[in-house]
Amino acid sequence: MCRIPSVALQLAFFRLHGFHAPAYETGSLRRFADGRTDTVRLPTMASKQFVEAVAKMPAKTTMSIGTIVDGMMEEAIVGHKRYTGEVMNGMGMDRHLLGLRLLAAEHGVPFPELLRSDIYQRLLHFRLSTSQLPSAHVLPMGFGPSAPDCYGVCYNPQENHIFFTITAFNDCAETSAERFANALERALLDMRDLVDWAGRLKGRAKL
């Protein structure tokens, strides 16, 4: 699974709104009997640091800054891939906590304090709801936001293209699918430039 779009979505949101988006990404549990999905959460510490570093980069970036930020991007992508693997191997927390909530409701037991806390309610409020649906075909796929101030983003990474469907509620003054699409395009181009930069530096080092 491609993890570059996940980090690019974080960068786009941060640039557009000025803070890090609590993000939901679908993690498949189909390797388990009756398994469905769990939640892959962003940002991670590595993606947070990368996003903030890119946002602060000057227009004319020096080689040293570009090299550092490229390394941070690699850490963010590799770290997210590792974390996604953990979730898909059954080590996510969200479905476990959901199971506790459902069991408590089924047996008439009061919810544990953790599940009644403000911090847990904040954990359930995502500003980015995303899912990767890879296909060799160009198929129109998408879904709506999970909250009034959320973006719904479905994407299909292919060998030479990435297709995105971005949704937002028109009656929410904070969100705009069009502005987010523009910010996402810029984020992806900037990340491409960092990869190209790093490749040129490695090429020079071999000379």
C-alpha positions as CSV (number, residue, x, y, z in Angstrom):
1,M,0.0,0.0,0.0
2,C,1.3,3.5,-0.9
3,R,1.8,5.8,2.1
4,I,3.0,8.9,0.3
5,P,-0.6,10.2,-0.1
6,S,-1.3,9.8,3.6
7,V,1.5,12.2,4.5
8,A,0.7,14.6,1.7
9,L,-2.9,14.8,3.0
10,Q,-1.5,15.8,6.4
11,L,0.7,18.5,4.8
12,A,-2.2,19.9,2.7
13,F,-4.5,20.1,5.8
14,F,-1.8,21.8,7.9
15,R,-1.1,24.4,5.3
16,L,-4.8,25.1,4.7
17,H,-5.9,25.2,8.4
18,G,-2.8,25.8,10.5
19,F,-3.0,22.8,12.7
20,H,-2.6,19.0,12.4
21,A,-5.7,17.0,11.3
22,P,-6.8,14.1,13.5
23,A,-7.1,11.7,10.6
24,Y,-8.8,8.3,10.1
25,E,-7.4,5.8,7.6
26,T,-9.0,2.4,6.9
27,G,-6.8,-0.5,8.0
28,S,-8.0,-3.9,6.7
29,L,-8.3,-6.8,9.1
30,R,-9.4,-9.3,6.4
31,R,-6.5,-11.6,7.3
32,F,-8.5,-12.5,10.4
33,A,-11.7,-14.6,10.4
34,D,-14.6,-12.2,10.2
35,G,-12.2,-9.3,10.3
36,R,-13.3,-6.0,8.7
37,T,-11.4,-2.8,9.5
38,D,-9.6,-0.9,12.2
39,T,-8.4,2.7,12.4
40,V,-5.0,3.8,11.3
41,R,-4.5,7.2,12.9
42,L,-2.5,10.2,11.8
43,P,-0.5,12.3,12.6
44,T,2.4,10.3,13.9
45,M,5.3,12.2,15.6
46,A,7.4,11.7,12.4
47,S,4.7,13.0,10.1
48,K,4.1,16.0,12.4
49,Q,7.8,16.9,12.3
50,F,8.0,16.6,8.6
51,V,4.9,18.6,7.9
52,E,6.1,21.4,10.2
53,A,9.5,21.4,8.6
54,V,8.1,21.7,5.1
55,A,5.7,24.5,6.1
56,K,8.7,26.5,7.4
57,M,11.0,25.9,4.4
58,P,12.0,29.1,2.6
59,A,11.2,29.5,-1.1
60,K,15.0,29.2,-1.9
61,T,15.9,26.1,0.0
62,T,19.6,25.2,0.7
63,M,21.0,21.8,0.0
64,S,21.4,21.1,3.8
65,I,17.8,22.0,4.5
66,G,16.5,20.0,1.6
67,T,18.5,16.9,2.6
68,I,17.3,17.1,6.2
69,V,13.6,17.5,5.2
70,D,13.9,14.7,2.6
71,G,15.2,12.4,5.4
72,M,12.3,13.5,7.6
73,M,9.8,12.7,4.8
74,E,11.3,9.2,4.5
75,E,11.0,8.7,8.3
76,A,7.3,9.8,8.1
77,I,6.4,7.5,5.3
78,V,8.4,4.5,6.6
79,G,7.0,5.0,10.1
80,H,3.4,5.3,8.9
81,K,3.9,2.1,6.9
82,R,5.2,0.3,10.0
83,Y,2.3,1.5,12.1
84,T,-0.2,0.5,9.4
85,G,1.2,-3.0,9.5
86,E,0.8,-3.1,13.2
87,V,-2.8,-2.1,13.0
88,M,-3.5,-4.7,10.2
89,N,-1.9,-7.3,12.4
90,G,-4.5,-6.7,15.1
91,M,-2.6,-4.3,17.3
92,G,-4.9,-1.2,16.8
93,M,-6.7,0.3,19.7
94,D,-10.0,1.5,18.2
95,R,-11.9,-1.7,17.6
96,H,-10.8,-2.9,21.0
97,L,-12.3,0.2,22.7
98,L,-15.4,-0.1,20.5
99,G,-15.9,-3.6,21.7
100,L,-15.7,-2.5,25.3
101,R,-18.4,0.2,24.6
102,L,-20.7,-2.3,22.9
103,L,-20.3,-4.9,25.6
104,A,-21.0,-2.3,28.3
105,A,-24.1,-1.2,26.5
106,E,-25.3,-4.8,25.9
107,H,-24.9,-5.8,29.6
108,G,-26.2,-2.5,31.1
109,V,-22.8,-1.8,32.6
110,P,-21.7,1.9,33.0
111,F,-19.1,2.9,30.5
112,P,-15.5,3.0,32.0
113,E,-14.3,6.5,32.8
114,L,-11.9,6.4,29.9
115,L,-14.8,6.0,27.4
116,R,-16.7,8.9,29.0
117,S,-13.8,11.3,29.0
118,D,-13.5,14.4,26.8
119,I,-10.2,13.1,25.4
120,Y,-11.9,9.9,24.1
121,Q,-14.7,12.0,22.5
122,R,-12.0,14.1,20.8
123,L,-10.3,10.9,19.5
124,L,-13.6,10.1,17.7
125,H,-13.8,13.4,16.0
126,F,-11.8,13.2,12.8
127,R,-11.1,16.1,10.5
128,L,-9.8,13.8,7.7
129,S,-11.5,10.5,6.9
130,T,-9.5,8.7,4.2
131,S,-9.3,5.3,2.5
132,Q,-7.1,3.9,-0.2
133,L,-8.9,1.8,-2.8
134,P,-6.2,0.6,-5.2
135,S,-7.4,-0.5,-8.6
136,A,-5.8,-0.9,-12.0
137,H,-8.9,0.8,-13.5
138,V,-10.1,4.4,-13.4
139,L,-13.2,4.1,-11.2
140,P,-15.1,7.0,-9.6
141,M,-15.0,6.1,-5.9
142,G,-15.7,8.3,-3.0
143,F,-17.6,8.8,0.3
144,G,-18.8,11.7,2.4
145,P,-17.1,13.3,5.4
146,S,-17.6,11.7,8.8
147,A,-18.3,15.0,10.6
148,P,-19.6,18.4,9.5
149,D,-16.1,19.9,9.5
150,C,-14.3,16.8,8.0
151,Y,-13.0,16.0,4.6
152,G,-13.7,12.7,3.0
153,V,-10.8,11.5,0.8
154,C,-10.8,8.4,-1.3
155,Y,-7.7,7.7,-3.4
156,N,-6.5,5.2,-5.9
157,P,-2.7,5.1,-6.4
158,Q,-1.6,3.7,-9.8
159,E,1.9,3.4,-11.4
160,N,1.8,6.8,-13.0
161,H,-1.2,8.5,-11.4
162,I,-3.0,9.0,-8.2
163,F,-6.7,9.6,-8.4
164,F,-8.4,11.5,-5.5
165,T,-12.1,12.1,-4.7
166,I,-12.4,14.8,-2.1
167,T,-15.7,15.7,-0.4
168,A,-16.7,18.4,2.1
169,F,-20.0,19.8,3.2
170,N,-20.9,23.1,1.4
171,D,-22.6,24.5,4.5
172,C,-19.4,24.3,6.6
173,A,-17.5,27.6,6.4
174,E,-14.2,25.9,7.6
175,T,-13.9,23.4,4.8
176,S,-13.7,23.6,1.0
177,A,-13.1,20.5,-1.2
178,E,-11.7,22.8,-3.9
179,R,-9.2,24.6,-1.7
180,F,-8.1,21.3,-0.2
181,A,-7.6,19.8,-3.6
182,N,-5.3,22.8,-4.5
183,A,-3.4,22.4,-1.2
184,L,-3.0,18.7,-1.8
185,E,-1.7,19.2,-5.3
186,R,0.9,21.6,-4.0
187,A,1.9,19.2,-1.2
188,L,2.4,16.3,-3.6
189,L,4.5,18.5,-6.0
190,D,6.6,19.7,-3.1
191,M,7.2,16.1,-1.9
192,R,8.1,15.1,-5.5
193,D,10.6,18.0,-5.6
194,L,12.2,16.7,-2.4
195,V,12.6,13.2,-3.8
196,D,14.1,14.7,-7.0
197,W,16.4,16.9,-5.0
198,A,17.6,13.9,-2.9
199,G,18.2,11.9,-6.1
200,R,20.3,14.7,-7.6
201,L,22.4,14.9,-4.4
202,K,23.0,11.2,-4.4
203,G,24.0,11.4,-8.0
204,R,26.5,14.1,-7.3
205,A,28.0,12.1,-4.4
206,K,28.8,9.2,-6.8
207,L,30.7,11.4,-9.2
